[in-house]
Amino acid sequence: MSDFDNRPAPEIFTPSGLNRLVRDLLEDALPMGVWIEGELSNVSRPASGHVYFTLKDASAQVRCAMFRMAASRLRFRPVDGMHVLMRAKVGLYEARGEFQLVADHMEPAGEGALQREFEQLKARLGAEGLFDQERKRELPSFPRRIGVITSPSGAAIRDVLSVLGRRLGLAEVDVLPVPVQGREAPPAIAAMLRRASDSGRYDVILITRGGGSLEDLWAFNDEAVARAIHASAVPVVSAVGHEVDFTIADFVADLRAATPSAAAELLVPDGADLARQLDRLRQRMSTLMTRRLQAAAQRADHWQARLNAQRPQARLARDAERLEGLRRRILVSVSQTNTLRQARLDRLHVRLTAQHPKGRLAASSLSVARLRQRMATAMSRRLERDRLRLTEQARTLHAVSPLATLERGYAIVFDQRNAVVKHADNVAVGDRLRVMLGDGELNVRRDD
């Protein structure tokens, strides 16, 4: 007998059994998965929603798969030649005996990943028409209410409020606070845009923040924010970052401002310019009235000369009298018109002065004081009514209380089980009883 015949029988595998063993060994050796970086090739995305591709470097390649659930979370579209970083579990595709990676996360690798994502979203939204110039709306010339969506503690809101107050203090400004950086910023900004638009309160909305890196400004490159701006019922001005910074929000907005301060200057006119325009209009009106008076006087002189040339004295006297009457009427009419227009200008000036924030603040303070006094008086009256009602209810409750009945000389008898005795037949001779009176209790026993 040879040595071969004396050896123990070897374990014999089927192809599927061997592949299953190798798969288990791989998954046991790397149970948490690995991070791997490389270049995509042979990218395929069938109708199932799964993504199949090859990840390679200069010396080797490995087949990979990303199933539909993980693929739906991708923020970019994988294409051949893209350099990516991904997290995957190492495994074996048993049916073919092929080594493969199953990815659950993938992102563009290296510098420019965010920029590529920015360009992809910009191209897609541009193709949908969100940036078309034809849909841009004109800003109102004199906005009454302005909603500013930004961080309440940032430098941008301080710049905006300073410029608006300096140029024209008549517009009401509401600061609509949102985070402008971080994962929670995009949904908060989009939700605030929708609420501000649906409220019907604002004539224009400003969305703004200070400068920063592309990552710092990323909340304003979010698709949900872009679509909320596009759906806004009122014009939206975007002023994100510095003059050299551009975001998706800038392209969708009705107007893009280089800085927050520049946006504030575009939103409202300059009060000093308005005052100068009023002065010019007043001067033009005065000049026009003077010219009309002079023209009327010249026409009157011309008519008088024509009458004098005809020589009929009686007609001349009548016409001269009529002419004088017309002349007086013209002078009175012109004077009245001038007076009315001057009065209107004065009323406008008074209204402009009355809208100054200091005057409105004083009126608001007086109104608050009156309301506080009315509230205190109303609360005092309400408390007094409630106290009287409570006293009356307590008196009524006491009148029907069993304790009040006991105080009038009645008693309640309880047996040994603490049950109320309603009939004498229910008590046997020798039973102990408890009698409740108005001012205390007695323990008794039935003897007969």
C-alpha positions in Angstrom: 0.0 0.0 0.0 1.4 3.4 -1.0 1.7 6.4 1.2 -1.0 8.1 -1.0 -3.5 5.5 0.1 -2.8 6.2 3.8 -3.5 9.9 3.6 -6.8 11.2 5.0 -9.5 11.9 2.4 -9.3 15.6 1.3 -12.4 18.0 1.6 -13.9 18.4 -1.8 -15.6 21.7 -2.8 -18.1 22.6 -5.4 -17.5 25.9 -7.2 -20.3 27.5 -5.4 -19.1 26.1 -2.0 -15.6 27.4 -2.6 -16.8 30.8 -3.7 -19.0 31.0 -0.6 -16.0 30.1 1.6 -13.9 32.8 0.0 -16.6 35.4 0.3 -17.0 34.6 4.1 -13.3 34.8 4.6 -13.2 38.2 2.9 -16.1 39.6 4.8 -14.8 38.3 8.1 -11.4 39.9 7.5 -12.8 43.3 6.6 -16.2 43.5 8.3 -16.4 47.3 8.4 -15.5 47.9 4.8 -12.7 50.0 3.4 -12.1 53.5 2.0 -10.7 53.4 -1.5 -9.8 56.1 -4.1 -9.5 55.7 -7.9 -10.8 56.5 -11.3 -14.2 55.4 -12.6 -14.6 53.5 -15.8 -17.3 51.4 -17.5 -20.0 53.2 -15.5 -23.4 51.6 -16.1 -26.8 52.5 -14.6 -29.6 50.2 -15.7 -33.3 50.7 -15.1 -33.1 49.0 -11.8 -31.3 52.1 -10.3 -28.1 50.1 -9.4 -24.8 51.5 -10.5 -22.1 49.2 -11.8 -18.5 50.4 -12.6 -14.8 49.6 -12.5 -12.5 51.5 -10.1 -8.9 51.6 -11.3 -5.5 53.2 -10.9 -2.4 52.9 -13.0 -1.7 49.3 -12.1 -4.9 47.5 -11.3 -8.7 47.6 -11.3 -11.6 46.1 -9.4 -15.2 45.6 -10.3 -17.7 47.6 -8.1 -21.4 47.9 -7.5 -23.6 50.5 -5.8 -27.2 49.4 -5.1 -30.2 51.6 -5.7 -30.7 52.8 -2.1 -27.1 54.0 -1.8 -27.1 55.4 -5.4 -30.1 57.5 -4.6 -28.1 59.5 -2.1 -25.4 60.5 -4.6 -25.1 64.3 -5.0 -23.5 64.0 -8.4 -23.7 61.8 -11.5 -20.8 59.3 -11.8 -19.2 59.3 -15.2 -16.2 57.6 -16.8 -12.9 59.3 -15.9 -14.1 60.9 -12.7 -11.7 60.5 -9.7 -13.7 59.5 -6.6 -13.4 58.5 -3.0 -15.7 55.7 -1.8 -16.5 53.5 1.2 -17.2 49.9 0.3 -17.4 46.3 1.7 -15.1 43.8 0.2 -16.9 40.7 -1.2 -17.1 38.1 -3.9 -19.9 37.8 -6.5 -20.5 34.0 -6.1 -22.3 33.4 -9.4 -19.2 34.3 -11.4 -16.5 33.9 -8.7 -15.4 37.5 -9.2 -13.9 39.7 -6.6 -15.9 42.9 -6.1 -16.6 46.0 -3.9 -20.1 47.0 -2.8 -20.1 50.8 -2.3 -22.4 52.5 0.2 -20.9 56.0 -0.1 -19.1 57.9 -2.9 -17.9 61.5 -3.4 -15.6 63.3 -5.9 -12.1 63.1 -4.6 -9.4 65.8 -4.4 -9.6 69.6 -5.1 -12.5 70.9 -7.1 -15.1 68.3 -6.0 -17.5 71.1 -4.8 -16.7 73.1 -7.9 -17.7 70.2 -10.2 -20.9 69.7 -8.2 -21.6 73.5 -8.5 -21.1 73.4 -12.3 -23.3 70.3 -12.7 -26.2 71.9 -10.8 -25.7 75.2 -12.6 -25.8 73.5 -16.0 -28.9 71.5 -15.1 -30.9 74.4 -13.7 -29.8 76.6 -16.6 -31.1 74.0 -19.0 -34.5 74.1 -17.1 -34.7 77.9 -17.7 -34.3 79.0 -14.0 -31.6 81.6 -15.1 -33.5 83.0 -18.1 -33.4 86.8 -18.2 -37.0 87.0 -19.5 -38.3 85.8 -16.1 -36.4 88.4 -14.1 -38.7 91.0 -12.4 -38.2 94.7 -11.8 -37.7 95.8 -8.2 -40.3 98.2 -6.8 -39.3 101.8 -6.8 -40.5 102.5 -3.3 -40.7 99.3 -1.3 -42.8 99.6 1.8 -41.7 96.3 3.5 -38.4 94.5 2.9 -37.7 90.9 4.2 -34.0 90.2 4.8 -33.2 86.5 5.0 -29.8 86.1 6.7 -28.0 85.4 10.0 -29.2 87.9 12.7 -25.7 88.0 14.2 -23.6 88.4 11.0 -21.9 91.5 9.6 -24.1 91.4 6.5 -27.3 92.4 8.3 -25.5 95.3 10.1 -24.3 96.6 6.7 -27.7 96.3 5.2 -29.5 98.1 8.0 -26.9 100.8 8.2 -27.2 101.6 4.4 -31.1 101.4 4.4 -31.3 103.7 7.4 -28.9 106.2 5.8 -30.6 106.3 2.4 -34.3 106.2 3.3 -35.7 105.4 6.7 -39.3 105.0 5.6 -39.2 101.3 4.5 -40.0 98.7 7.1 -37.3 96.0 7.4 -38.0 92.5 8.9 -34.9 90.4 9.7 -35.9 86.8 8.9 -33.2 84.8 10.8 -31.8 81.6 9.4 -28.4 79.7 9.6 -26.3 80.6 6.6 -23.7 77.8 6.9 -23.8 74.1 7.7 -26.1 71.1 6.9 -29.2 72.7 8.5 -28.8 75.9 6.5 -30.3 75.0 3.0 -33.7 73.6 4.3 -34.0 76.5 6.7 -33.3 79.1 4.0 -35.7 77.4 1.5 -38.5 77.2 4.2 -38.1 80.9 5.2 -38.2 81.9 1.5 -41.5 80.1 1.0 -43.0 81.5 4.2 -42.0 85.1 3.3 -43.3 84.7 -0.2 -46.7 83.2 0.9 -47.2 85.8 3.6 -47.9 88.6 1.1 -46.2 91.0 3.5 -43.1 92.0 1.5 -42.6 94.0 -1.6 -39.1 92.5 -2.1 -36.9 89.9 -0.4 -33.2 90.1 0.1 -31.2 86.9 0.7 -27.6 87.7 1.9 -24.6 86.7 3.9 -20.9 87.8 4.1 -18.0 86.3 2.2 -16.2 83.0 2.7 -14.9 80.0 0.9 -16.9 77.9 -1.6 -17.7 75.5 1.2 -18.8 78.4 3.5 -21.2 79.6 0.8 -22.5 76.1 -0.1 -25.9 76.6 1.4 -26.7 79.1 -1.4 -25.7 76.5 -4.0 -28.5 74.1 -2.9 -31.1 73.1 -5.4 -34.0 73.5 -2.9 -32.9 77.1 -2.2 -32.7 77.8 -6.0 -36.2 76.4 -6.6 -37.6 78.4 -3.7 -36.2 81.6 -5.1 -37.6 80.7 -8.6 -41.1 80.1 -7.0 -41.1 83.3 -5.0 -44.2 85.5 -5.6 -42.2 88.7 -5.1 -38.8 89.8 -6.5 -35.7 88.3 -4.8 -32.3 90.1 -4.6 -29.3 87.9 -3.8 -26.1 89.4 -2.2 -24.0 86.4 -1.1 -20.3 86.9 -0.3 -18.0 89.4 -1.9 -18.0 90.9 -5.4 -16.0 87.9 -6.9 -18.2 85.3 -5.3 -21.0 83.7 -7.4 -23.6 81.2 -6.2 -26.6 79.4 -7.7 -28.8 81.8 -5.8 -27.2 84.8 -7.6 -28.1 83.3 -11.0 -31.7 82.5 -10.1 -32.5 85.7 -8.2 -34.2 88.6 -10.0 -31.2 90.8 -9.2 -27.6 90.0 -8.0 -25.8 92.5 -5.9 -22.0 92.4 -5.5 -22.1 92.9 -1.7 -24.8 93.3 1.1 -24.2 97.0 1.2 -24.6 97.3 -2.6 -27.9 95.4 -2.3 -29.3 97.8 0.2 -28.4 100.7 -2.1 -30.3 99.0 -5.0 -33.4 98.3 -2.8 -34.4 101.9 -1.8 -33.8 105.3 -3.4 -31.6 108.0 -1.8 -33.7 110.4 0.4 -31.4 113.3 -0.4 -31.9 112.7 -4.2 -35.7 112.7 -3.6 -35.5 116.0 -1.8 -33.5 117.5 -4.7 -36.1 116.2 -7.1 -38.9 117.8 -5.2 -37.0 121.1 -5.2 -36.5 120.9 -9.0 -40.2 120.1 -9.5 -41.1 123.1 -7.3 -38.9 125.4 -9.3 -40.2 124.1 -12.6 -43.8 124.7 -11.4 -43.0 128.2 -10.4 -41.3 128.9 -13.7 -44.3 127.4 -15.7 -46.8 129.5 -13.8 -44.8 132.7 -14.4 -44.6 132.0 -18.1 -48.3 131.3 -18.3 -49.0 134.6 -16.5 -46.8 136.5 -18.9 -48.4 134.8 -21.9 -51.8 135.7 -20.6 -50.8 139.3 -20.1 -49.4 139.5 -23.6 -52.6 138.1 -25.1 -54.6 140.7 -23.1 -52.4 143.5 -24.4 -52.8 142.3 -27.9 -56.6 142.1 -27.6 -56.6 145.6 -26.1 -54.6 146.9 -29.0 -56.9 145.4 -31.6 -59.9 147.0 -29.8 -58.3 150.4 -29.7 -57.6 150.1 -33.5 -61.3 149.6 -34.2 -62.3 152.9 -32.5 -65.9 152.1 -31.4 -65.9 153.7 -28.0 -68.8 151.9 -26.5 -67.7 148.5 -27.7 -64.2 149.3 -26.6 -65.4 150.2 -23.1 -67.4 147.0 -22.8 -64.7 144.9 -24.1 -62.1 146.6 -21.9 -64.3 145.9 -18.9 -64.8 142.2 -20.0 -61.0 142.0 -20.6 -60.3 143.3 -17.2 -62.7 140.7 -15.7 -61.0 137.9 -17.6 -57.7 139.2 -16.6 -58.6 139.2 -12.9 -60.1 135.7 -13.2 -56.9 134.4 -14.9 -54.8 135.9 -12.1 -57.1 134.5 -9.4 -57.2 131.1 -11.1 -53.4 131.0 -11.5 -52.9 132.2 -8.0 -55.3 129.5 -6.6 -53.6 126.8 -8.7 -50.3 127.9 -7.5 -51.5 128.0 -3.9 -53.1 124.5 -4.2 -50.0 123.0 -5.6 -47.8 124.7 -3.0 -50.2 123.3 -0.3 -49.9 119.9 -1.8 -46.2 120.1 -1.7 -46.3 121.2 1.9 -48.6 118.3 2.8 -46.3 115.9 1.2 -43.3 117.4 3.1 -45.3 117.1 6.3 -46.2 113.4 5.6 -42.6 112.7 4.8 -41.5 114.3 8.1 -44.2 112.4 10.0 -42.9 109.1 8.7 -39.6 109.6 10.4 -38.7 106.6 12.7 -38.4 108.9 15.8 -42.0 110.1 15.5 -43.3 106.7 14.8 -41.4 105.3 17.8 -42.9 107.9 20.1 -46.4 107.2 18.9 -45.8 103.5 19.3 -44.5 104.0 22.8 -47.7 106.0 23.7 -49.9 103.3 22.2 -48.1 100.6 24.2 -48.5 102.6 27.5 -52.3 103.0 26.8 -52.6 99.3 26.0 -50.7 98.4 29.2 -53.1 100.6 31.3 -56.1 99.1 29.6 -54.8 95.6 30.2 -54.1 96.2 33.9 -57.7 97.7 34.3 -59.2 94.7 32.5 -57.3 92.2 34.5 -58.3 93.9 37.8 -62.0 93.8 36.8 -61.7 90.2 35.7 -60.1 89.1 38.9 -62.8 90.9 41.0 -65.6 89.2 39.0 -63.9 85.8 39.4 -63.5 86.4 43.1 -67.1 87.3 43.6 -68.3 84.3 41.5 -66.0 82.0 43.5 -67.4 83.3 46.8 -71.0 82.8 45.6 -70.2 79.3 44.3 -68.5 78.4 47.6 -71.6 79.6 49.5 -73.9 77.6 47.3 -71.7 74.5 47.6 -71.7 74.8 51.4 -75.5 75.0 51.5 -75.8 71.6 49.9 -72.8 70.0 51.6 -73.4 67.0 53.9 -71.3 68.7 56.5 -73.9 71.5 56.6 -76.6 69.0 57.2 -74.7 67.4 60.1 -74.3 70.9 61.6 -78.1 71.2 61.8 -78.2 68.1 64.2 -78.3 65.2 61.8 -75.8 62.2 62.0 -74.5 59.5 59.7 -74.0 56.0 61.0 -71.3 53.6 59.7 -71.1 49.9 60.4 -67.9 47.9 61.1 -67.3 47.7 57.3 -67.5 51.4 57.1 -70.7 51.3 55.1 -73.6 53.7 55.8 -76.4 52.2 57.9 -79.7 53.0 56.2 -82.0 50.6 58.2 -82.0 49.5 61.9 -82.6 45.9 60.8 -79.2 45.9 59.2 -77.5 46.2 62.7 -77.3 43.2 65.0 -77.2 43.4 68.8 -73.6 43.9 69.9 -72.5 45.4 66.6 -70.1 48.4 67.0 -71.1 51.5 65.1 -69.4 54.8 64.2 -71.6 57.9 64.4 -70.5 61.1 62.5 -71.8 64.3 63.9 -71.3 67.9 62.9 -68.4 68.5 65.3 -66.9 64.9 65.5 -67.5 61.2 65.8 -68.9 58.7 68.4 -68.2 55.0 68.7 -71.3 53.2 70.0 -72.6 49.6 70.3 -76.2 48.3 69.9 -77.4 46.7 73.1 -81.0 45.8 72.5 
